[in-house]
Amino acid sequence: MELSRKSGIHHTTLSKLAGHPSQRPSRLTERKLRPVLREYGVDTTDFWDLGL
């Protein structure tokens, strides 16, 4: 998966983004993910509020 390779984040972490809120990544992972998602054109402003 291009996103996980580029960000260096394991694909299981990314799969958790679509999971239950309790499976959401840690704050550290979120800080790593946000700039990467922004680079891919994803609006991260309310990203976590959407439960994605």
Secondary structure, 3 states (H helix, E strand, C coil): CHHHHHHCCCHHHHHHCCCCHHHCCCHHHHHHHHHHHHHCCCCCCCCHHHCC
